[in-house]
């Protein structure tokens, strides 16, 4: 499993309805994309309390071939044509868990980055993080959660999809009321998940 994300930061007065329309009309195009585990079409908006207007899709790839096919193909080229070429961040996946709300449609998402401390053996740090991640994924409102590592910067990334239940998100999914320590919060406009059922295999290999 590979995690991938790019962030397109937009002007403060940008009409985010343009992004919502883009996702509404094009989001389904990856609903059956080969090699894709899931793609969460994420936004955060200043009117919701975010410091920026941003379109920030997040991907979990079941195969590197699928990721490469997307990046070198017309899907990503459409992003380049419309917004310029963004930096594509990517991480090695080490854990994927379905949560208690797995059957729900995710309305919000959180992204938390944590540096791996100096002097701690990487294997031990990642093993501890995987065990902690398995416990955290059992919390109420979790649809699914992934843990990944960037070995260039020695950073852990926890990405969680939340259902609009038990106080997680408001009535239209805009609130993203996840626990305060969960990091950056986003609204989920659409979820493409053709290979979601197979993502847990990456965790078992760890």
N, C-alpha and C positions, 0 to 999 in steps of 0.2 A: 504494500500500500504506500502511495505517495500522496502527501498533502501539497496543495498549490493554491496560491492566492495572488491576485494583483489588485491594486487600489487605484482608482481613478478619482482624484480629488477635484471637485468642481467649484466654480465661483460661489460666493456667499449668496448671490441673488439668482442662482441657477434654478430654473424651473424643474424640480425633480419629477414632475409629471412626465417629462420626456423619458426619463429612465424607467418609470413604471410602465409607460406605453411600450417601450422597447422590450421589456421583459414579458409583458402580456402577449406581444405578437411574435416574439422569437424564442422565448424560454423553452417551448415544447420541442425545439429542434434538437436538443440533446437528451430528450427523454428515453432514447434508445441507442445512445452513442456507444459503440463498442469500447470496452476497457474502462468506462467511467463507472465508478462506484456511486458517487453522488456529486451533484453540484448544487450549492445553495446560492441563490441569487440574492445578495445582501446589499442593503443600503443603510446609511445613517444620515440623518438630516439635522440641520441646525434648529429647525422648529421643534424637534423632539429633544433638544438639549445637547446634541452632539456639537463638538467644536468645529466640525466641518460638514459640508455636503459631500458625500462620497458614495461611489458605486464600487463594491469590493467583493466580487464573486469568489467563493471558496469551493475548492474541488478536493475530493478524495478519489484517487485513481486506483483501480484494481490492478492495472497493468501499466508498465512504462510505455508500452507500444501505444496504448490509448492516449496517454498524455502527449507523446510525441506527435501522434496523428493530429491531435487538436492544435498544438502549438504551431505546427508547420502547415496547417490546413486553412480552409476558408473561414472557419469559426473565429479563430483568433485574429485572422487578417481583418475581419470586420471591425474588431475593436481597434486595431492599428489604424484603419482607414478613418474611423470616426473620432478617435481620441488621441491618436499618436501611440507609440509603442511604450507600454508601461513596463516597469520592472516586475518580473515574475518571481515571487518568492516561492521556495519549495522546501519541503521537509521530508525526512524519512519517517514513515509511519511505524509506530511500535505497538499501538493498542487501538482497538475499536470496540465499542460496547453499545448495544441497544439498551435503552432505558425503560423505565416503567410505563412511559407514555409513548412507546414505540409505534403504536397504531395511530397516533394523532398526527395531524398536519402541523409541522413546526411553524411558529409565528415569529419567533425571535431567536437570536444566536448570540453566543458570547465567545470571545477569543482572549485567552490569557497567555502571556509569554513570561517565562521564568528562566533566568540564567542558571546554568549548572555551576555550582560553586567550585572555586579553585581548590585543588587538593583532594577532591573526592573522586575515586575511581569512576570513570564514566559508566562502566557496567553496573556498578552498585547504584549509582544515582538514577539510571534509567529503570532498573528493576524496581527500586523503591517507588518511582513515579508511576510505573505501570500498576503496581499494587494499589496505590492511592487512587489512581484513576478508576480502577474497577469499583472501588467503594463509592466514589463520587458519582459515578454514572447511575447508581441505584437511587438517587434522590428523586423525589416527586417532581414531575414536570419535565424530566429529561426524556427527549425523544431518542437521541443518539449522541454519542460523544467519541471524539478521536484524540489521541495523544501522538505527537510527532516530535522529532528532534532535528535541529539544524546543527550538524557537526562543524560547520564553518565558524559559527559564532557560539557554539555550545549553549544552545537555547532550547528549552522545552516549550512546546506549543500545545495548549489544551483548547479544543474547539468543541462547543456543545450546542446542539439544537434543542430548543425548548418549546413545549406546547403551551397554549394559552389556557392553562389550568392552574389551580392552586396559587393564584396570585402572580404567576409568571406571565407577564404581558397584560395589557388591558384589553378591552372588549374588541378592538380592531387589530390587535397584535402590535401596536405601535410603542407600547410602554417599555418593553424589555426589562421587566422588573425582576431580573435574576439577582441572586445574592450580590452584594456590593463588591465582594472580593473576586468576582468572576472576570474582571477585566473589561475590555471594550465590548460595547453592545450594539447589535445591529437588528434591523427588521428583515425578515425573510419574505421576499416577494414571490418566490417559486422554488420548488425543489425538483430537480431531475435526479432520479435514483435508479438507473437501469441495472446496476450491479451491486446495489446495497446489500443484498443477501449474502454476498461473498466476501464482504470486507472483513468480517471477523476472523477469516483465515490468517490474516497478517498477524493478529494478536497471538494466535495459537502457535505460530512459528517462533514468536519471541520466547 
